[in-house]
Amino acid sequence: MTVHLMLSAGRGPQECCWALAKLVRRLEADAAKRKVATRRVETVPGERPGTFRSVLLAIDGAGAEQFAGSWSGTLCWQAPSPYRTGPGRKNWYVTAQPCQVETPRTVFDEGDVEIVPTRTGGPGGQHRNKASTAVRATHRPSGIVVVVDTERQFSLNRSTALRLLRERLQAGDAAAGRAVETARWRIHDELVRGDPARTERP
């Protein structure tokens, strides 16, 4: 299986971006020892060369979930700043959280749609009352239902109902994709400094 892990320096100083780069390399070395494959899917560079504001990792293998869990939470790189002289802060925090990257797309299949002819009132005279020209279409996997009675022919209403179902499913997929992306980028603001789940040193 594949687990995606987002590591972020949040809104911390440039040392946090430096610490993130160190921690990513430490994580990758730990993964190699445990025979877990890692791949950098996306990186956002920091202001200094060789540093990262964020890194999205794909972790593959039988132990991917357990390994990602061992590197999740607040991570601390404990070392003096390479950018400031004199004594000072030595703990630099980043966050690492599993995240979802993609949402599955709904495959529209007319075989999944239940079409029921129905009668409706309204304009159209007695033809609508005597013939079941309206369509009630139910997409069984999602439960979405549409009723179409805009045309006086059953076949036209059926075509319209199928189109509306397809459009609603596409809109639902797009909304789910936006929600996943929003949740992924919210990780950048969830960094909690102190009480790290893991502390690493040079």
Buried (B, 14 or more C-beta within 10 A) or exposed (E): EEBBBBBBBBEBBBBBBBBBBBBBEBBBEBBEEEEBEBEEEEBBBBEBEEBBBBBBBBBBBEBBEEBBBEBBBBBBBEBBBEEEEEEEEEBBBBBBBBBEBEBEEBEBEEEBBEBEEBEBEEEBEEEBEEBBBBBBBBBEEBEBBBBBBEBBEBEBBBBBBBEBBBEBBEEBBEEBEEEBBEEBEEBBEEBEBEEBBBEBEE
